[in-house]
Amino acid sequence: MQLVACLAVLVFWVAEAVESCPDVCKCTKKTSAERSEVNCHKKGMRTFPSNLPPDSWILKMGENGIVDLPANVLKPIPKIESINLERNAIKSIHPQAFSGAQRLMLLNLYGNQINKLPMKGFQDLINLRFLMLGQNQISSVKPDMFTGMRNLSDLDLPLNSLIALPSNAFKPLIALKVLDLALNRIERISPKGFLGLTELLFLNLDNNSLKSISAGAFKPLASLEMLVLDNNLLSTLTSATLEGLSNLQELYLRNNELERLPQDLFRHTPKLSQLALSGNRFKNMDGNIFTQLSGLREVYLHDNPWTCDCNINGLVRWVSQTKANLSPLESLRCVAPTEYRNKSLSSLKDQNLRCRA
């Protein structure tokens, strides 16, 4: 009798697990009280399924061939909290595609073919925390694209085709903590491009085409802790470039075309502890530029064409006295003149370097 009862329970659970489930997918829930997890990963699907369990809360649909998201596609699953649609072939998103999905917290659209985000297309996603849009073909961002997303914490937009960031581009995202814009083609940032992002902690602009940065562009980012500007085309920074970044702790400027820094560049960043300037075109630098940074712990200055003459005495003196870790110290070497070529800067502390007449 007990065996019959157990079998009945098992049959009930299985029936419940497959009810309203697409044939090629797997729909499961451990107990009747739990909601359904739907796994349609890599099943050759070309359209978004219509017969999903009404209580679906996790939906995995990566690596299929879905080409568009029509209007009201999530209306039948109002309890959905997480959707993975990475590596499909999505080109278009209807402005009402996400209508009614107010519980959604994670939306992964990485690796599709999206070239344009619908205006106000995410406005129903008031509880969305994570939006992954990397490796698409998005060429522009406008504030109306992010209307209503007041709780978004993480916006990933790397590997797209962005060229410029206009004024108020992300203004509706008042809770944003992480913004990844790496590996685009950004050439210009409006002075008001980051307006509204007062809670942002991490900004990644690695591998873009920035030659300069408008004065005050970072001013709204009062909470920012890490700024990555590696692998751009920056040749000059001004005294106002870092204005407003009073909470900045890590600044990465590797592999640009910088030759000199304003003497008061770091007056806006008193909390800076990690600074990367390697791979630029510095020939000399006044070590006094770092005296404003009492908490500096890690500095990267290698792979620059250091000319060891009278103009570098201040830097040599700072290198010998600083408590900061110069990583890697053995790679911090002279390129010119000939008599000092390949000598480490740390070995020159007792020499009074002279300039040729």
Secondary structure, DSSP 4 states (H G I P E B T S, - for coil): -HHHHHHHHHHHHHHHHHTT--TTSEEE-SSTTSPEEEE-TTS---S--S---TTEEEEE--SS---EE-TTTTTT-TT--EEE-TTS---EE-TTTTTT-TT--EEE-TTS----PPTTTTTT-TT--EEE--SS------GGGGTT-TT--EEE--SS---EE-TTTTTT-TT--EEE--SS---EE-TTTTTT-TT--EEE--S---S---TTTTTT-TT--EEE--SS------TTTTTT-TT--EEE--SS------TTGGGG-TT--EEE--SS--S---GGGGTT-TT--EEE--SS-EE-SGGGHHHHHHHHH--SEETTGGG-BEEESGGGTT-BGGGGTT-------
